[in-house]
Amino acid sequence: MKREVATGIQDFETLRVERRFYVDKTNFIQEWWKGGDSLTLITRPRRFGKTLNMSMLNCFFSDRYKNRGERFEGRKVWEDPELRKELGKLTVIILTFAGLKGATYQSTMVQIKKYLVKLFSQYPGLYASEKTDGNKRLALRNITERMSEEDAVLSLNLLSTLLEMEKRF
């Protein structure tokens, strides 16, 4: 069966499930993971696969995709038995501004705040968790489309902290 070339699909799982033509870039997972960098900045021109690469990393490492190794069977990363053990073991926050198209600073901030609210909504258990203390509950209540820019800036740190607390206990 001839595979169809996917144009505009930025989701790794969609490409694999729909069996679309895909140039294997999973060796990026190996290079990145074994590189040991404490910080990675991925810069490429528009339409060069940044979002697709982030989606691929998410599908490999996120605990939301554990037991879905078939997405990577036959790909370069699957040849590494040590790395294969890392499949689905992490809590991953994927953040992309690919869809933001603000004409002004203010309109861009409105879109970022909406995006952050949507991101937090993916983790509804945090609001009711016994591990979330009073100060963090208050900070969570401030994550709305009307939040201050300061709360927006601090929101990713808050989300990371809360997710780490959930995992530890």
Protein Blocks (a to p, Z undefined) as FASTA:
>chain_A
ZZdddehiabfklmmmnopacddfklmmmmmmmnopabdcddddehilmmmmmmmmmmmm
pmklgoilmmmgoiaklmpmklmmmgopaccddddfklgccfbfklmmmmmmmmmmmmmm
mmmmlmmpmklcfklmmmmmmmcfkbcfklmmmmmmmmmmmmmmmmmZZ
